[in-house]
Amino acid sequence: MSATEKAPWWQGATVYQIYPRSYRDSNGDGIGDLKGIEQKLDYIADLGVDAIWLSPVYPSPNRDFGYDVSDYCDIAPEMGTMADFDRLLKEAHERGLKVIMDQVLSHSSDQHKWFQESLLSRDNPKSDWYVWADAREDGTPPNNWLAAFGGAAWSWHPLRRQYYFHKFLKSQPKLNFHNLEVVDACMDVLRFWLDRGVDGFRLDVANSYVHDPKLTDNPPVPMEERTFLHWTHAPRLQRHIHDANTLENEWSMTRVREVMDEYDDRLAFGEFSEEPSMFGLYAGGPKRLHTGYTFDFLEDWSFRPAVFRKYYEELLKPLDNLWPCVTFSNHDITRPVTRWGGGQGDDALAKLEVTLLLTLKGTALMYQGEELGLPDVDLERKWIQDPVGDLYFPFGKGRDGCRTPMPWKANVHEAGFTTGEPWLPIPDYHRSRSAEAQEHDGASVLVHAKHVIATRKRHPALTHGDIGFVDEPDENVLTFIREGEGEKLLCLFNLGRHAATVHVPGAAHATEISCGDVSREGDVVTLAARGGAVFTL
């Protein structure tokens, strides 16, 4: 990019993900809604973020809490009305906030009118809008594909006497992107919301739009490549290269990009949860999604410098035209302070991970509560609602622990989230980290997060600069240089649990970004455990 060119608004932006059911309930039914989000727009704007990303707000039977859409062009009654959405969009824009919506185009709910028609016969107008296949002679499914939520990825329907494909729950049938009528209908869904003024989309499981029409079996993950994560869930023991992650999926991303280019200044980024080697085929450049993220950081439990360095130097380096997204947390993932620290919270770790998130190269995706340092909630069986938790409890409790309501005030009914009974509980160790409790505490995670977000905006090297990593003798220390627009910054992070020393050039001087205790004698900087600092070179 030349000095006269202006980068797109989303490059280097901080995007704040909102899980609407758990953000703020305005009517006392225990479920967060659009009016509740509107009531907290000043809080969001004060964070300093550039955009909000809303998890699905469409009508849904909520088997997968909004990721099973029954109507792509309306608002769920529990979330409010279309008028509520339009007002939220207007109020957000007036505060300088972009609005990004989740789109779930790989599959729909089985309650969607498209599927309800498709299942009636093999020759109706929408008979081929979903992926149907005959059983084998012995009645078993047509191949070995496994669903992400357990069991075969095929369910039998007696009306058609066929199986239908579902990569997730049986109530989430897979749309057939080999039928161009389906693709056109999905592109019109995007236009519906773009015409209303939304600024972009996050595309759920964007790697899975187009399946192998031959229904070829997925191969196994080789035994020597399997880690503990593979053994946590049987579907992970397959390489998902035929039910998803196909070469043909590239053209579906091209179709999305063509729609986005019909409008000015919009963003489409994708979730790529499998086969990261395909990432560059789907995102980056003028004909693919603008950007996207993988699960390399989201599924990391080690918090080792090598994980971050490998992502940039091995996965991203060959992809010259791909501006990355950086994310440690979302509605599907154990929160980072629990993943990397354990227990009921670790404010030093929370400050470190927020600082690291906002100094790595890329568009930063921050999940609600990350700015408060919230840990996961350890739930009792009676509270489990997520189908993954229902499958594996108590050995695995699913995703409910990262989806509990936001704590707004420490000492009021249900932490100020609702006047009724919340759909998931709010524990005391979340109440003590409420937004109100942290707002006027200069040592809080929230105040620190605001400071780092604001400082990031003042440093072009952090928003738009390149990144290069520096070798360190201490395997717990992550060091990298951000450089751009005449600025060069040295970023030091001690990811370990003990103090560490780092040598810096004599001319380096500290910036306003640091976390934990940092001291310096000559060219030696000592970082406390979970400490970090940024220096100007």
Salt bridges, closest charged atoms under 4 A:
GLU38 OE1 - ARG87 NE 2.98
ASP42 OD1 - ARG95 NE 2.68
ASP46 OD2 - LYS450 NZ 2.66
ASP50 OD1 - LYS457 NZ 3.46
ASP64 OD1 - ARG399 NH2 2.94
ASP84 OD1 - ARG87 NH2 2.91
ASP86 OD2 - ARG196 NH2 2.62
GLU91 OE1 - ARG95 NH1 2.82
GLU94 OE2 - LYS90 NZ 2.72
ASP102 OD1 - ARG202 NH1 2.75
GLU117 OE1 - LYS126 NZ 3.96
ASP134 OD1 - ARG122 NH1 3.21
ASP184 OD1 - ARG255 NH2 2.94
ASP188 OD1 - ARG191 NH1 2.92
ASP199 OD2 - HIS93 NE2 2.71
ASP204 OD1 - ARG202 NH1 2.96
ASP212 OD2 - HIS242 ND1 3.67
ASP243 OD2 - LYS167 NZ 3.22
ASP243 OD2 - HIS240 ND1 2.87
GLU250 OE2 - ARG288 NH2 2.97
GLU258 OE1 - ARG255 NE 3.92
ASP261 OD1 - ARG257 NE 3.14
GLU262 OE2 - ARG191 NH2 2.92
ASP265 OD2 - LYS98 NZ 3.88
GLU271 OE2 - ARG202 NH2 3.22
GLU274 OE2 - LYS167 NZ 3.25
GLU275 OE1 - ARG239 NH2 2.71
GLU299 OE2 - ARG236 NH2 2.73
GLU313 OE1 - ARG309 NE 3.01
ASP332 OD2 - HIS331 NE2 3.32
ASP332 OD1 - ARG399 NH1 2.87
ASP332 OD1 - ARG403 NH2 3.05
ASP347 OD1 - ARG433 NE 3.04
ASP378 OD1 - LYS397 NZ 2.48
ASP386 OD1 - ARG399 NH2 2.58
ASP390 OD1 - ARG381 NH2 2.51
GLU414 OE1 - ARG431 NH2 3.68
ASP428 OD1 - ARG431 NE 3.74
ASP466 OD1 - LYS361 NZ 3.38
ASP471 OD1 - ARG309 NH1 2.73
GLU475 OE2 - ARG304 NH2 2.88
GLU485 OE2 - HIS464 ND1 3.91
GLU487 OE2 - HIS459 ND1 2.47
GLU512 OE2 - ARG458 NH2 3.24
GLU512 OE1 - HIS459 NE2 3.79
ASP523 OD1 - HIS503 ND1 3.89
